[in-house]
Amino acid sequence: MSRTLMLDQVHALSKAALIGAGTLEESASIVADSIVDAEAEGIRAVGLAYLPYYCQHVRVGKVSGLAVPKVKQTGKAALMADARNGFCHPAYVEGEKKFYTLARNCGIAGFGIQHSYASGVIGWFVDRIAKAGLVGFCFTNASASMAPAGGNRPLFGTNPIAFGVPRDGKPPLVIDQSSTATSRVSIAAKMEAGEPIPEGWGLDAMGNPCTDAKTVLGEGSMAPSGGYKGGGLALLVEIMAAGLTGANWSFEASDLGNDAGGPPDIGQFFMAIDPTAFGGANFSARIETLFQAMLDQDGVRLPGDRRHAHRLKAAREGVVVPDNLFQTLRDYARGEAA
């Protein structure tokens, strides 16, 4: 059985569940914004389906729901936030306006977050940067789940990277992809369902292709996207997200997939670029020329177009939520979750 929730109801339920688990109201509202966006874009795995992980991690202290982030300027075009082992979304929002101002004043700016936690859909951040008229990048590490190229022991996280570009009169172009062949939550969902994963998603302890989700998330590792190129991308993201911010390396972080080990203490790093400071005022027109040249070929779509279509549909029709997931979240909201 299931029910349909409009997006404002998704926000209310998400916020209430986080507050019920022990999160400050302001932080809960900001994190709920990201959950709504994930649901609106059709990414249930890191939307409402991932929210019970957030709530449980608040309850056990893996992420602090009571953390109040602190942001300080550390250079002419540099900001750092201490999330204080809380959610990264409130930490980002706390420094967001200053971040954009520095980018406009200097042409480019960097914003790091340390003592942080899982970020969900990182396209959420670069979409906000792009809507401010800036080109945005986001890098974040996570607990170890992927071996380096040639290795067989997890060292890097899924280590996603996201990129956002502003467009005149249209939603931003957003690219959001992990360094691994798929997301950890996708493999976890297969494991819970008792289903094999597609070949190419994971490796066993010897580094051989493996289709057993439990093995991949246990003694094995997730497969990189594009072979050694995915390993190189993971290393780049690791250096940007953890090296620049002083956060834990992925192999030092506690496992985000369970309740043990305390806060993961991972990091995020963002870049915002004022396109007019480099390419001049005709940046937007030139970007549209590029996009149109792509779309002139049959079968081509721009990254993010499917998500934008999902947004429009979800805004009109809401999203369908299984009753068991709804009940779990309502139990958290009431402080009754097992």
C-alpha positions as CSV (number, residue, x, y, z in Angstrom):
1,M,0.0,0.0,0.0
2,S,1.1,3.6,-0.6
3,R,-0.1,7.2,-0.4
4,T,0.6,10.3,-2.4
5,L,2.2,13.3,-0.6
6,M,2.5,16.7,-2.1
7,L,6.0,18.3,-1.8
8,D,5.0,20.6,1.1
9,Q,3.8,17.5,2.9
10,V,7.1,15.7,2.2
11,H,8.9,18.7,3.8
12,A,6.6,18.7,6.8
13,L,7.1,15.0,7.3
14,S,10.9,15.1,6.8
15,K,11.3,18.1,9.2
16,A,9.1,16.5,11.8
17,A,11.0,13.2,11.6
18,L,14.4,14.9,12.1
19,I,13.1,17.0,15.0
20,G,11.6,13.9,16.6
21,A,15.0,12.2,16.3
22,G,16.7,15.1,18.1
23,T,17.5,17.8,15.5
24,L,17.2,21.5,15.9
25,E,14.2,23.0,14.0
26,E,16.3,25.3,11.8
27,S,18.7,22.5,10.8
28,A,15.8,20.1,10.3
29,S,14.1,22.5,7.9
30,I,17.2,22.9,5.8
31,V,17.9,19.2,5.6
32,A,14.2,18.7,4.7
33,D,14.7,21.1,1.8
34,S,17.3,18.7,0.4
35,I,15.0,15.7,0.9
36,V,12.2,17.4,-0.9
37,D,14.5,18.2,-3.9
38,A,15.6,14.6,-4.1
39,E,12.0,13.4,-4.0
40,A,11.0,16.0,-6.6
41,E,13.8,14.9,-8.9
42,G,12.9,11.2,-8.6
43,I,15.9,10.2,-6.5
44,R,14.1,8.3,-3.7
45,A,17.3,6.4,-2.6
46,V,18.7,9.6,-1.1
47,G,15.3,11.2,-0.5
48,L,12.7,9.9,1.9
49,A,14.2,6.4,1.7
50,Y,17.5,7.7,3.2
51,L,15.9,9.8,5.8
52,P,15.6,7.0,8.4
53,Y,19.4,6.7,8.2
54,Y,19.7,10.4,9.0
55,C,17.2,10.1,11.9
56,Q,18.8,7.0,13.4
57,H,22.3,8.5,13.1
58,V,21.0,11.6,15.0
59,R,19.7,9.3,17.7
60,V,22.9,7.3,18.1
61,G,25.2,10.4,17.8
62,K,26.7,9.6,14.5
63,V,25.6,13.1,13.4
64,S,24.8,15.8,15.9
65,G,21.3,17.2,15.5
66,L,22.1,19.9,18.0
67,A,25.2,21.3,16.2
68,V,25.3,25.0,15.3
69,P,27.8,25.5,12.5
70,K,30.4,28.2,12.6
71,V,31.7,30.0,9.5
72,K,34.8,32.2,9.2
73,Q,36.6,33.9,6.4
74,T,40.1,32.5,6.1
75,G,41.4,34.4,3.0
76,K,40.4,37.0,0.5
77,A,38.3,34.5,-1.4
78,A,38.2,31.6,1.2
79,L,35.6,30.5,3.7
80,M,35.7,27.6,6.1
81,A,32.8,26.2,8.1
82,D,33.0,23.9,11.1
83,A,29.8,21.7,11.0
84,R,30.6,20.5,14.5
85,N,29.8,16.9,13.5
86,G,26.3,18.1,12.4
87,F,24.7,18.1,9.0
88,C,26.5,19.8,6.2
89,H,23.4,21.5,4.7
90,P,23.0,24.0,7.6
91,A,26.7,24.7,7.5
92,Y,26.6,25.5,3.8
93,V,23.5,27.7,4.2
94,E,25.2,29.5,7.1
95,G,28.0,30.7,4.8
96,E,26.2,30.8,1.5
97,K,25.6,34.5,1.1
98,K,29.2,35.4,2.0
99,F,30.5,32.7,-0.3
100,Y,28.6,34.2,-3.3
101,T,29.7,37.7,-2.4
102,L,33.4,36.7,-2.3
103,A,33.0,35.0,-5.7
104,R,31.5,38.1,-7.2
105,N,34.1,40.4,-5.7
106,C,37.1,38.2,-6.5
107,G,35.9,36.3,-9.6
108,I,36.3,33.0,-7.8
109,A,35.9,31.7,-4.2
110,G,36.3,28.5,-2.3
111,F,34.2,27.3,0.7
112,G,35.2,24.2,2.8
113,I,33.3,22.4,5.4
114,Q,35.0,20.2,8.1
115,H,33.8,18.0,10.9
116,S,30.9,17.1,8.6
117,Y,28.5,14.3,7.6
118,A,26.9,12.8,4.5
119,S,25.6,15.3,2.0
120,G,22.9,13.3,0.1
121,V,22.4,14.7,-3.4
122,I,25.3,17.1,-3.9
123,G,23.6,18.5,-7.0
124,W,21.5,20.4,-4.4
125,F,24.4,22.6,-3.6
126,V,25.6,23.4,-7.1
127,D,22.0,24.1,-8.2
128,R,21.9,26.8,-5.6
129,I,25.3,28.2,-6.7
130,A,24.1,28.3,-10.3
131,K,20.8,29.9,-9.4
132,A,22.9,32.7,-7.9
133,G,24.4,33.2,-11.4
134,L,27.7,31.5,-10.6
135,V,29.4,28.3,-12.0
136,G,29.6,25.9,-9.1
137,F,31.6,22.8,-8.1
138,C,31.1,20.5,-5.2
139,F,33.3,17.7,-3.9
140,T,32.6,15.4,-1.0
141,N,34.2,12.3,0.4
142,A,32.5,9.5,2.3
143,S,33.4,6.4,4.3
144,A,35.6,3.9,2.4
145,S,33.8,1.7,-0.1
146,M,36.1,1.6,-3.2
147,A,39.6,0.3,-3.6
148,P,42.2,2.4,-5.5
149,A,43.0,1.4,-9.1
150,G,44.9,-1.9,-8.9
151,G,44.0,-2.5,-5.2
152,N,41.4,-4.7,-3.5
153,R,40.7,-3.0,-0.2
154,P,38.3,-0.1,0.1
155,L,40.2,3.2,0.6
156,F,38.0,5.9,-1.1
157,G,34.4,6.7,-0.6
158,T,31.9,6.9,-3.5
159,N,33.4,10.5,-3.7
160,P,30.9,12.3,-5.9
161,I,31.5,15.5,-7.8
162,A,28.9,18.0,-9.0
163,F,29.0,20.9,-11.4
164,G,26.3,23.6,-12.0
165,V,26.0,26.2,-14.7
166,P,23.5,29.1,-14.7
167,R,21.2,29.6,-17.7
168,D,19.1,32.6,-18.6
169,G,15.5,31.9,-18.1
170,K,16.0,28.2,-17.6
171,P,16.9,25.8,-14.8
172,P,20.7,25.4,-14.3
173,L,22.5,22.6,-16.0
174,V,23.6,20.2,-13.2
175,I,26.0,17.3,-13.5
176,D,26.2,15.1,-10.3
177,Q,28.1,11.8,-10.5
178,S,30.0,9.5,-8.2
179,S,33.5,8.1,-8.7
180,T,32.0,4.6,-8.3
181,A,29.9,2.8,-11.0
182,T,26.8,3.4,-8.9
183,S,25.8,4.7,-5.5
184,R,26.2,2.8,-2.2
185,V,22.5,3.2,-1.5
186,S,21.7,1.4,-4.8
187,I,23.7,-1.6,-3.8
188,A,22.3,-1.5,-0.2
189,A,18.8,-1.6,-1.7
190,K,19.6,-4.6,-3.8
191,M,21.0,-6.3,-0.7
192,E,17.9,-5.6,1.3
193,A,15.8,-7.0,-1.5
194,G,17.9,-10.1,-1.8
195,E,18.6,-9.3,-5.4
196,P,22.0,-9.6,-7.4
197,I,23.6,-6.4,-8.5
198,P,24.5,-5.8,-12.2
199,E,27.9,-6.9,-13.2
200,G,30.3,-3.9,-13.1
201,W,28.9,-2.5,-9.9
202,G,31.2,-4.3,-7.4
203,L,34.2,-6.5,-6.7
204,D,35.0,-9.3,-4.3
205,A,37.8,-9.3,-1.8
206,M,40.2,-10.4,-4.5
207,G,39.3,-7.6,-6.8
208,N,37.2,-9.8,-9.1
209,P,33.8,-8.8,-10.5
210,C,31.0,-9.7,-8.1
211,T,27.2,-9.6,-8.3
212,D,26.5,-10.3,-4.6
213,A,25.6,-7.1,-2.9
214,K,26.4,-8.4,0.6
215,T,29.9,-9.4,-0.5
216,V,30.6,-6.1,-2.2
217,L,29.5,-4.1,0.9
218,G,31.3,-6.5,3.2
219,E,34.7,-7.8,2.4
220,G,34.6,-6.6,-1.2
221,S,34.5,-3.1,-2.7
222,M,32.5,-1.0,-5.0
223,A,33.7,-0.8,-8.6
224,P,35.0,2.5,-9.9
225,S,33.3,4.3,-12.7
226,G,35.2,3.9,-16.0
227,G,37.9,1.7,-14.5
228,Y,41.1,3.4,-13.5
229,K,39.7,6.8,-14.5
230,G,37.1,6.5,-11.7
231,G,39.9,5.8,-9.3
232,G,41.7,8.9,-10.5
233,L,38.5,11.0,-10.0
234,A,38.0,9.5,-6.5
235,L,41.6,10.6,-5.6
236,L,40.9,14.1,-6.9
237,V,37.7,14.4,-4.9
238,E,39.4,13.0,-1.8
239,I,42.1,15.7,-1.9
240,M,39.6,18.5,-2.6
241,A,37.1,17.4,0.1
242,A,39.3,16.1,2.8
243,G,42.8,17.3,2.0
244,L,41.9,21.0,1.7
245,T,39.5,21.0,4.7
246,G,41.5,18.9,7.1
247,A,38.6,16.3,7.3
248,N,39.1,12.6,7.8
249,W,40.3,10.7,4.8
250,S,37.6,8.2,3.6
251,F,39.6,5.3,5.1
252,E,39.6,7.0,8.5
253,A,35.9,7.8,8.5
254,S,33.3,5.7,10.4
255,D,31.0,3.7,8.2
256,L,28.0,5.8,7.0
257,G,26.1,2.5,6.4
258,N,25.7,1.6,10.1
259,D,25.3,3.1,13.5
260,A,28.8,2.3,14.9
261,G,31.9,4.4,15.2
262,G,30.7,7.9,16.0
263,P,30.8,10.9,13.7
264,P,32.5,10.2,10.3
265,D,34.2,13.7,10.4
266,I,34.3,13.9,6.6
267,G,34.4,17.1,4.4
268,Q,33.0,19.0,1.6
269,F,34.6,21.7,-0.7
270,F,32.8,24.1,-3.0
271,M,34.0,26.5,-5.7
272,A,32.0,29.3,-7.1
273,I,33.1,31.2,-10.3
274,D,31.7,34.4,-11.6
275,P,31.6,33.7,-15.4
276,T,31.6,37.4,-16.3
277,A,35.0,37.8,-14.6
278,F,36.6,35.4,-17.2
279,G,34.5,35.1,-20.3
280,G,32.7,38.4,-20.2
281,A,29.0,39.3,-20.5
282,N,28.3,36.9,-23.4
283,F,29.0,33.7,-21.4
284,S,25.3,32.8,-21.2
285,A,24.7,33.2,-25.0
286,R,27.8,31.2,-25.8
287,I,26.7,28.4,-23.4
288,E,23.3,28.2,-25.1
289,T,25.1,27.9,-28.5
290,L,27.0,24.9,-27.1
291,F,23.9,23.3,-25.7
292,Q,21.9,23.8,-28.8
293,A,24.7,22.2,-30.9
294,M,24.3,19.2,-28.6
295,L,20.6,19.0,-28.9
296,D,20.6,19.3,-32.6
297,Q,21.7,15.7,-32.6
298,D,18.9,13.1,-32.3
299,G,18.8,11.3,-29.0
300,V,20.9,13.9,-27.1
301,R,19.6,15.5,-23.9
302,L,21.3,17.8,-21.5
303,P,22.4,16.4,-18.1
304,G,19.6,17.1,-15.5
305,D,16.8,17.5,-18.0
306,R,15.1,14.3,-16.7
307,R,15.3,15.6,-13.2
308,H,13.8,18.9,-14.2
309,A,10.9,17.0,-15.8
310,H,10.5,15.0,-12.6
311,R,10.3,18.3,-10.7
312,L,7.4,19.6,-12.8
313,K,5.5,16.4,-12.4
314,A,6.1,16.1,-8.7
315,A,5.0,19.7,-8.1
316,R,1.7,19.0,-9.9
317,E,1.0,15.4,-8.7
318,G,3.1,14.9,-5.6
319,V,5.1,11.7,-5.0
320,V,4.0,8.2,-4.1
321,V,5.3,7.0,-0.7
322,P,5.1,3.4,0.5
323,D,3.0,3.1,3.7
324,N,5.8,1.3,5.6
325,L,8.2,4.2,4.9
326,F,5.6,6.8,5.8
327,Q,4.9,5.0,9.1
328,T,8.6,4.7,9.9
329,L,9.1,8.4,9.4
330,R,6.0,9.3,11.4
331,D,7.3,7.1,14.2
332,Y,10.5,9.1,14.2
333,A,8.4,12.3,14.3
334,R,6.5,11.1,17.3
335,G,9.7,9.8,19.0
336,E,8.4,6.3,18.8
337,A,10.8,4.7,16.3
338,A,12.2,1.4,17.4
